[in-house]
Amino acid sequence: MNLIRALKSIIKRPSAVMAPQLPLLGECTLFVSDICGFDTVDGMDPESLARLMNQTFQSFNRTIVEAGGFIVSTIGDATIAIWDASHVAPSHAELAINCGQAILQQRQKAQSEGGICSCLGILIATGKMTGAMIGGHLQFVGDRWITIKRLESFKISGRSQMFYTSKTLAHLTTQ
């Protein structure tokens, strides 16, 4: 069973709050996008802001799914997605990076068309991890989360950017 299928089955269970940890199912690529500046938009009423955020996330989510990713969750202005090792050519890492580039281009186009000027940080890490229901929410455990947190410290305020690990780069079929 691949990781995506296992994740879908654990989420659909009625007793998902008590679901066991998933087995370690090989390498996968973890993708975290975080929009900066949405929560500080001056002069925009809450309904308009919610509508704009919804449009933005619908576009991001469509791009992730079309690229073969599985959206784990959207929390505030962040999206967490994963590509599992069932993607061989192109690799899971390559799909995630291509998706990140497409989302950054969407963001740039939206801003040039008069959208809210906010920056977007995308962090991508490849490696072994597992998922488990913790506190009623699907969460991932493994050194990739630690790596994502470290990558986050490199973000430059006020700029959209994408960071990925050397291990992610090593999985690319075209470099």
C-alpha positions as CSV (number, residue, x, y, z in Angstrom):
1,M,0.0,0.0,0.0
2,N,1.4,3.4,-0.9
3,L,1.5,6.3,1.6
4,I,-1.3,8.3,-0.1
5,R,-3.7,5.3,0.0
6,A,-2.8,4.7,3.6
7,L,-3.4,8.3,4.5
8,K,-6.7,8.4,2.8
9,S,-7.8,5.2,4.6
10,I,-6.8,6.5,8.0
11,I,-8.6,9.8,7.5
12,K,-11.8,8.1,6.4
13,R,-12.1,5.8,9.5
14,P,-14.8,6.8,11.9
15,S,-12.4,6.1,14.7
16,A,-9.6,8.1,13.2
17,V,-8.9,9.9,16.5
18,M,-7.6,6.6,17.8
19,A,-6.0,5.3,14.6
20,P,-2.6,3.7,15.0
21,Q,0.6,5.2,13.6
22,L,1.1,4.4,9.9
23,P,4.1,2.2,9.1
24,L,7.2,3.9,7.6
25,L,6.5,3.6,3.9
26,G,9.7,4.7,2.3
27,E,10.8,8.1,1.2
28,C,8.3,10.9,0.4
29,T,8.5,14.6,-0.2
30,L,6.9,17.0,2.2
31,F,5.6,20.4,1.0
32,V,4.7,23.3,3.2
33,S,3.5,26.6,1.7
34,D,2.9,29.6,3.9
35,I,1.4,32.9,2.8
36,C,2.8,35.9,4.6
37,G,0.8,39.1,4.9
38,F,-2.7,37.9,4.4
39,D,-3.6,38.5,8.1
40,T,-2.3,42.1,8.0
41,V,-4.2,43.5,5.0
42,D,-5.3,47.0,6.0
43,G,-8.6,48.3,5.0
44,M,-10.1,45.0,3.7
45,D,-13.3,43.8,5.3
46,P,-13.2,40.2,6.7
47,E,-15.7,38.9,4.0
48,S,-13.6,40.1,1.1
49,L,-10.4,38.8,2.8
50,A,-12.0,35.4,3.3
51,R,-13.2,35.3,-0.3
52,L,-9.7,36.2,-1.6
53,M,-8.0,33.6,0.6
54,N,-10.5,31.0,-0.5
55,Q,-9.8,31.7,-4.2
56,T,-6.1,31.6,-3.5
57,F,-6.2,28.2,-1.7
58,Q,-8.6,26.7,-4.3
59,S,-6.0,27.6,-7.0
60,F,-3.1,26.2,-4.9
61,N,-4.9,23.1,-4.0
62,R,-5.9,22.4,-7.6
63,T,-2.2,22.8,-8.6
64,I,-1.1,20.4,-5.9
65,V,-3.7,17.7,-6.8
66,E,-3.0,18.0,-10.5
67,A,0.7,17.5,-9.7
68,G,-0.1,14.2,-7.9
69,G,0.2,15.6,-4.4
70,F,-2.0,14.7,-1.4
71,I,-3.2,17.7,0.6
72,V,-2.8,16.8,4.3
73,S,-4.3,20.0,5.7
74,T,-4.7,23.7,5.4
75,I,-4.0,25.5,8.7
76,G,-4.6,29.3,8.7
77,D,-2.6,30.5,5.7
78,A,-0.4,27.4,5.3
79,T,-0.9,24.3,3.3
80,I,0.7,20.9,4.0
81,A,1.0,18.4,1.2
82,I,2.9,15.2,0.5
83,W,4.1,13.2,-2.5
84,D,4.9,9.5,-1.9
85,A,7.5,7.2,-3.4
86,S,5.0,5.8,-5.9
87,H,5.9,8.6,-8.2
88,V,9.0,7.4,-10.0
89,A,9.4,9.4,-13.3
90,P,9.1,12.2,-12.6
91,S,10.1,11.6,-9.0
92,H,8.0,12.7,-6.0
93,A,10.6,15.4,-5.3
94,E,10.5,16.7,-8.9
95,L,6.7,16.8,-8.8
96,A,6.7,18.8,-5.6
97,I,9.3,21.3,-6.9
98,N,7.5,21.8,-10.2
99,C,4.3,22.3,-8.2
100,G,6.0,24.9,-6.0
101,Q,7.3,26.8,-9.1
102,A,3.8,26.8,-10.6
103,I,2.3,28.1,-7.4
104,L,4.9,30.9,-7.2
105,Q,4.1,31.9,-10.8
106,Q,0.4,31.9,-9.9
107,R,1.1,34.2,-7.0
108,Q,3.2,36.5,-9.1
109,K,0.5,36.7,-11.8
110,A,-2.3,37.4,-9.3
111,Q,-0.2,40.3,-7.8
112,S,0.5,41.8,-11.2
113,E,-3.3,41.7,-11.9
114,G,-4.0,43.7,-8.8
115,G,-4.2,41.0,-6.2
116,I,-3.0,41.4,-2.6
117,C,0.7,41.9,-2.4
118,S,1.7,39.1,0.0
119,C,4.7,36.9,-0.1
120,L,4.7,33.1,-0.2
121,G,7.2,30.8,1.3
122,I,7.4,27.2,0.1
123,L,9.5,24.6,1.9
124,I,10.2,21.2,0.5
125,A,12.0,18.3,2.2
126,T,12.4,14.6,1.1
127,G,13.0,11.7,3.4
128,K,11.5,9.0,5.5
129,M,8.6,9.9,7.8
130,T,5.4,8.5,9.2
131,G,1.9,9.8,9.8
132,A,-0.2,9.3,12.8
133,M,-3.4,10.7,14.3
134,I,-2.3,12.8,17.2
135,G,-4.9,14.8,19.1
136,G,-7.5,14.0,16.4
137,H,-5.4,15.4,13.6
138,L,-3.2,13.7,11.0
139,Q,0.4,14.7,11.8
140,F,3.8,13.7,10.5
141,V,6.7,12.7,12.5
142,G,10.3,12.4,11.3
143,D,13.4,14.3,10.7
144,R,11.8,16.0,7.6
145,W,9.7,18.1,9.9
146,I,12.8,19.2,11.7
147,T,14.4,20.0,8.4
148,I,11.3,22.1,7.3
149,K,11.6,24.1,10.5
150,R,15.2,24.7,9.8
151,L,14.5,25.8,6.3
152,E,11.9,28.2,7.6
153,S,14.6,30.2,9.4
154,F,16.2,31.1,6.0
155,K,13.1,32.8,4.7
156,I,13.7,36.4,3.8
157,S,10.9,38.7,4.9
158,G,8.9,40.4,2.1
159,R,10.0,38.0,-0.6
160,S,8.3,35.0,-2.2
161,Q,10.7,32.1,-2.3
162,M,11.1,28.3,-2.3
163,F,13.6,26.3,-0.4
164,Y,14.3,22.6,-0.7
165,T,16.9,20.2,0.7
166,S,19.9,18.7,-1.0
167,K,18.2,15.3,-0.6
168,T,15.2,16.7,-2.5
169,L,17.6,17.9,-5.2
170,A,19.2,14.5,-5.4
171,H,15.9,13.0,-6.4
172,L,15.4,15.2,-9.5
173,T,15.6,13.4,-12.8
174,T,16.5,16.6,-14.7
175,Q,18.9,18.9,-13.0
